[in-house]
Amino acid sequence: MAKATAIWRTEPLDVIILEILSSKGGTITDKNLYDAVRTLRPDLSMNEFNKALLRLEIKGYISVATVKKNLRNVILLSRAAEERRKG
């Protein structure tokens, strides 16, 4: 019988990203954010991380701005901060 290696995550990736952004003052580069998230989710792929950023940007929680070719700033928008305080 094969040994199960999957781990059930209790905290969604989106919440982890928003919490890290909030603790870092609301602005961080995508590389630094990815590294910070990887300390909590070592199995996280760059593809999964980018999908989470896109989801959060579509929902209006963050803004992702390209600074130069391989550098993006991730910015926590005020709407997300207000909803987190209410919730």
Backbone as a printed PyTorch tensor [residue, N CA C, xyz], in Angstrom:
tensor([[[  0.8460,  -1.1780,   0.0000],
         [  0.0000,   0.0000,   0.0000],
         [  0.8890,   1.2380,   0.0000]],

        [[  0.5610,   2.2030,  -0.8270],
         [  1.3460,   3.4270,  -0.9420],
         [  1.1250,   4.3090,   0.2850]],

        [[  2.2000,   4.9420,   0.7090],
         [  2.1350,   5.8310,   1.8630],
         [  1.6540,   7.2150,   1.4070]],

        [[  0.6690,   7.7730,   2.1000],
         [  0.1220,   9.0900,   1.7350],
         [  1.1130,  10.1770,   2.1320]],

        [[  1.4110,  11.0700,   1.1840],
         [  2.3480,  12.1510,   1.4700],
         [  1.6750,  13.5140,   1.4680]],

        [[  0.4210,  13.5680,   1.0520],
         [ -0.2870,  14.8540,   0.9960],
         [ -0.6480,  15.3150,   2.4000]],

        [[ -0.5470,  16.6120,   2.6090],
         [ -0.8760,  17.2050,   3.8980],
         [ -2.0510,  18.1400,   3.6960]],

        [[ -3.0570,  18.0210,   4.5460],
         [ -4.2150,  18.8910,   4.4670],
         [ -3.8450,  20.2550,   5.0310]],

        [[ -4.0240,  21.2910,   4.2500],
         [ -3.7060,  22.6530,   4.6750],
         [ -4.9300,  23.2710,   5.3340]],

        [[ -4.7540,  23.8130,   6.5320],
         [ -5.8740,  24.4290,   7.2280],
         [ -6.0140,  25.9070,   6.8970]],

        [[ -4.9400,  26.5410,   6.4440],
         [ -4.9800,  27.9610,   6.1050],
         [ -4.7820,  28.1330,   4.6080]],

        [[ -5.7480,  28.7530,   3.9350],
         [ -5.6280,  28.9270,   2.4810],
         [ -4.4250,  29.7990,   2.1010]],

        [[ -3.8780,  29.5280,   0.9360],
         [ -2.7290,  30.2690,   0.4240],
         [ -3.0210,  31.7600,   0.3400]],

        [[ -4.2240,  32.1180,  -0.0850],
         [ -4.5910,  33.5310,  -0.2080],
         [ -4.4780,  34.2530,   1.1330]],

        [[ -4.9210,  33.5970,   2.1970],
         [ -4.8630,  34.1960,   3.5380],
         [ -3.4160,  34.3570,   3.9830]],

        [[ -2.5980,  33.3640,   3.7090],
         [ -1.1750,  33.4340,   4.0710],
         [ -0.5210,  34.6300,   3.3790]],

        [[ -0.7970,  34.7970,   2.0920],
         [ -0.2170,  35.9070,   1.3350],
         [ -0.6690,  37.2460,   1.9090]],

        [[ -1.9640,  37.3890,   2.2040],
         [ -2.4780,  38.6450,   2.7520],
         [ -1.8800,  38.9460,   4.1250]],

        [[ -1.7120,  37.9300,   4.9550],
         [ -1.1230,  38.1390,   6.2830],
         [  0.3330,  38.5790,   6.1840]],

        [[  1.0940,  37.9600,   5.2920],
         [  2.4980,  38.3430,   5.1180],
         [  2.5890,  39.7710,   4.5860]],

        [[  1.7500,  40.0930,   3.6040],
         [  1.7360,  41.4580,   3.0610],
         [  1.4190,  42.4720,   4.1570]],

        [[  0.4470,  42.1660,   4.9770],
         [  0.0580,  43.0670,   6.0600],
         [  1.1980,  43.2440,   7.0660]],

        [[  1.8720,  42.1640,   7.3900],
         [  2.9620,  42.2420,   8.3730],
         [  4.1960,  42.9590,   7.8300]],

        [[  4.3370,  43.0120,   6.5070],
         [  5.4880,  43.6760,   5.8730],
         [  5.1870,  45.1240,   5.4890]],

        [[  4.0920,  45.6700,   5.9750],
         [  3.7760,  47.0540,   5.7050],
         [  2.9550,  47.2890,   4.4500]],

        [[  2.5080,  46.2280,   3.8080],
         [  1.6210,  46.3720,   2.6560],
         [  2.2910,  46.3620,   1.3020]],

        [[  3.6180,  46.4280,   1.2380],
         [  4.3300,  46.4010,  -0.0420],
         [  5.5580,  45.5020,   0.0810]],

        [[  5.7310,  44.6460,  -0.9110],
         [  6.8680,  43.7310,  -0.9220],
         [  7.0820,  43.2760,  -2.3710]],

        [[  8.2960,  42.8980,  -2.7130],
         [  8.5430,  42.3740,  -4.0600],
         [  8.0030,  40.9470,  -4.1370]],

        [[  7.6730,  40.5200,  -5.3410],
         [  7.1270,  39.1710,  -5.5090],
         [  8.1310,  38.1020,  -5.0940]],

        [[  9.4070,  38.3350,  -5.3410],
         [ 10.4460,  37.3620,  -4.9490],
         [ 10.5130,  37.2160,  -3.4330]],

        [[ 10.5150,  38.3420,  -2.7150],
         [ 10.5650,  38.2810,  -1.2520],
         [  9.2850,  37.6700,  -0.6720]],

        [[  8.1460,  37.9700,  -1.2790],
         [  6.8810,  37.4020,  -0.8340],
         [  6.8680,  35.8990,  -1.0660]],

        [[  7.3400,  35.4720,  -2.2300],
         [  7.4060,  34.0410,  -2.5420],
         [  8.2940,  33.3120,  -1.5300]],

        [[  9.4470,  33.8940,  -1.2180],
         [ 10.3470,  33.2840,  -0.2420],
         [  9.6960,  33.1940,   1.1400]],

        [[  8.9690,  34.2370,   1.5300],
         [  8.2920,  34.2440,   2.8320],
         [  7.1840,  33.1920,   2.8870]],

        [[  6.4390,  33.0620,   1.8140],
         [  5.3700,  32.0570,   1.7740],
         [  5.9580,  30.6540,   1.7760]],

        [[  7.0860,  30.4870,   1.0990],
         [  7.7330,  29.1640,   1.0470],
         [  8.2220,  28.6940,   2.4150]],

        [[  8.4640,  29.6070,   3.3430],
         [  8.8460,  29.1690,   4.6880],
         [  7.6770,  28.4640,   5.3770]],

        [[  6.4440,  28.8390,   5.0080],
         [  5.2570,  28.2040,   5.5720],
         [  4.7350,  27.0680,   4.7010]],

        [[  4.9500,  27.1680,   3.3970],
         [  4.4870,  26.1610,   2.4350],
         [  5.6460,  25.7710,   1.5250]],

        [[  6.5760,  24.9310,   2.0000],
         [  7.7710,  24.5960,   1.2160],
         [  7.4830,  23.9200,  -0.1310]],

        [[  6.3140,  23.3150,  -0.2700],
         [  5.9800,  22.6150,  -1.5100],
         [  5.3260,  23.5260,  -2.5530]],

        [[  5.2410,  24.8170,  -2.2920],
         [  4.5820,  25.7700,  -3.1730],
         [  5.3840,  25.9810,  -4.4590]],

        [[  4.7100,  25.8330,  -5.5970],
         [  5.3710,  26.0850,  -6.8840],
         [  5.1610,  27.5420,  -7.2750]],

        [[  6.0090,  28.0330,  -8.1550],
         [  5.8810,  29.4050,  -8.6430],
         [  4.5720,  29.5750,  -9.4130]],

        [[  4.1680,  28.5410, -10.1280],
         [  2.9070,  28.5790, -10.8710],
         [  1.7160,  28.7570,  -9.9200]],

        [[  1.6810,  27.9890,  -8.8510],
         [  0.6010,  28.0900,  -7.8660],
         [  0.6140,  29.4660,  -7.1880]],

        [[  1.8030,  29.9780,  -6.9060],
         [  1.9520,  31.2960,  -6.2900],
         [  1.4080,  32.3910,  -7.2120]],

        [[  1.7680,  32.3310,  -8.4900],
         [  1.2870,  33.3240,  -9.4530],
         [ -0.2290,  33.2690,  -9.6260]],

        [[ -0.7970,  32.0630,  -9.6030],
         [ -2.2510,  31.9230,  -9.6910],
         [ -2.9310,  32.5660,  -8.4740]],

        [[ -2.3390,  32.4020,  -7.3020],
         [ -2.8960,  33.0000,  -6.0920],
         [ -2.8250,  34.5230,  -6.1710]],

        [[ -1.7050,  35.0540,  -6.6660],
         [ -1.5870,  36.5040,  -6.8370],
         [ -2.6420,  37.0210,  -7.8130]],

        [[ -2.8570,  36.3150,  -8.9000],
         [ -3.8580,  36.7260,  -9.8850],
         [ -5.2580,  36.7120,  -9.2760]],

        [[ -5.5740,  35.6610,  -8.5150],
         [ -6.8710,  35.5670,  -7.8360],
         [ -7.0930,  36.7550,  -6.9060]],

        [[ -6.0710,  37.0750,  -6.1100],
         [ -6.1720,  38.1830,  -5.1600],
         [ -6.2790,  39.5220,  -5.8720]],

        [[ -5.6040,  39.6470,  -7.0090],
         [ -5.6740,  40.8960,  -7.7660],
         [ -7.0620,  41.0690,  -8.3980]],

        [[ -7.6250,  40.0040,  -8.9160],
         [ -8.9630,  40.0520,  -9.5060],
         [-10.0060,  40.4020,  -8.4470]],

        [[ -9.8440,  39.8660,  -7.2430],
         [-10.7860,  40.1480,  -6.1530],
         [-10.6200,  41.5500,  -5.5810]],

        [[ -9.5410,  42.2270,  -5.9430],
         [ -9.3240,  43.5940,  -5.4850],
         [ -8.5860,  43.7190,  -4.1700]],

        [[ -7.9460,  42.6370,  -3.7110],
         [ -7.2040,  42.6720,  -2.4570],
         [ -5.7980,  43.2250,  -2.6150]],

        [[ -5.1810,  42.9680,  -3.7860],
         [ -3.8070,  43.4090,  -4.0160],
         [ -3.6900,  44.0390,  -5.3980]],

        [[ -2.5730,  44.6930,  -5.6050],
         [ -2.1920,  45.1920,  -6.9190],
         [ -0.7720,  44.7200,  -7.1820]],

        [[ -0.5300,  44.2310,  -8.3880],
         [  0.8070,  43.7760,  -8.7670],
         [  1.2980,  44.6930,  -9.8730]],

        [[  2.4120,  45.3780,  -9.6110],
         [  2.9680,  46.3310, -10.5720],
         [  4.3620,  45.8910, -10.9870]],

        [[  4.6180,  45.9230, -12.2850],
         [  5.9380,  45.5660, -12.7970],
         [  6.8770,  46.7540, -12.6390]],

        [[  8.0000,  46.5260, -11.9680],
         [  8.9980,  47.5660, -11.7590],
         [ 10.0160,  47.5330, -12.8880]],

        [[ 10.5650,  46.3560, -13.1610],
         [ 11.4190,  46.1340, -14.3190],
         [ 11.2160,  44.7030, -14.7920]],

        [[ 12.0040,  44.2530, -15.7240],
         [ 11.7360,  43.0000, -16.4190],
         [ 11.3770,  41.8250, -15.4980]],

        [[ 12.1710,  41.5460, -14.4920],
         [ 11.9200,  40.4030, -13.6190],
         [ 11.6230,  40.8180, -12.1830]],

        [[ 11.0440,  41.9870, -12.0060],
         [ 10.7610,  42.4680, -10.6590],
         [  9.3690,  43.0770, -10.5990]],

        [[  8.5530,  42.5450,  -9.6850],
         [  7.1920,  43.0630,  -9.5070],
         [  6.9920,  43.4490,  -8.0420]],

        [[  6.2550,  44.5190,  -7.8120],
         [  5.8520,  44.9130,  -6.4640],
         [  4.4360,  44.4290,  -6.2250]],

        [[  4.2110,  43.8410,  -5.0600],
         [  2.8790,  43.4090,  -4.6600],
         [  2.4320,  44.3660,  -3.5720]],

        [[  1.2800,  44.9980,  -3.7810],
         [  0.8030,  46.0380,  -2.8780],
         [ -0.5550,  45.6320,  -2.3200]],

        [[ -0.6820,  45.6680,  -1.0040],
         [ -1.9490,  45.3910,  -0.3330],
         [ -2.8240,  46.6220,  -0.4430]],

        [[ -4.0260,  46.4540,  -0.9730],
         [ -4.9320,  47.5830,  -1.1420],
         [ -5.7420,  47.8170,   0.1320]],

        [[ -6.2230,  49.0350,   0.3180],
         [ -6.9170,  49.4020,   1.5460],
         [ -8.1960,  48.6040,   1.7540]],

        [[ -8.8580,  48.1990,   0.6890],
         [-10.0920,  47.4150,   0.8000],
         [ -9.8500,  46.1210,   1.5760]],

        [[ -8.7310,  45.4700,   1.2980],
         [ -8.4090,  44.2230,   1.9790],
         [ -8.1710,  44.4680,   3.4550]],

        [[ -7.4850,  45.5360,   3.7750],
         [ -7.2080,  45.8470,   5.1710],
         [ -8.4980,  46.1340,   5.9330]],

        [[ -9.4220,  46.8500,   5.3070],
         [-10.7010,  47.1610,   5.9490],
         [-11.5140,  45.9010,   6.2030]],

        [[-11.5800,  45.0010,   5.2350],
         [-12.3530,  43.7700,   5.3770],
         [-11.7520,  42.8690,   6.4410]],

        [[-10.4250,  42.8310,   6.5450],
         [ -9.7730,  41.9930,   7.5550],
         [-10.0830,  42.5100,   8.9430]],

        [[-10.1460,  43.8480,   9.1200],
         [-10.4710,  44.4270,  10.4180],
         [-11.9170,  44.1140,  10.8120]],

        [[-12.8270,  44.1470,   9.8400],
         [-14.2380,  43.8680,  10.0950],
         [-14.4760,  42.4120,  10.4200]],

        [[-13.7590,  41.5380,   9.6870],
         [-13.9880,  40.0980,   9.7780],
         [-13.4760,  39.5090,  11.0110]]])
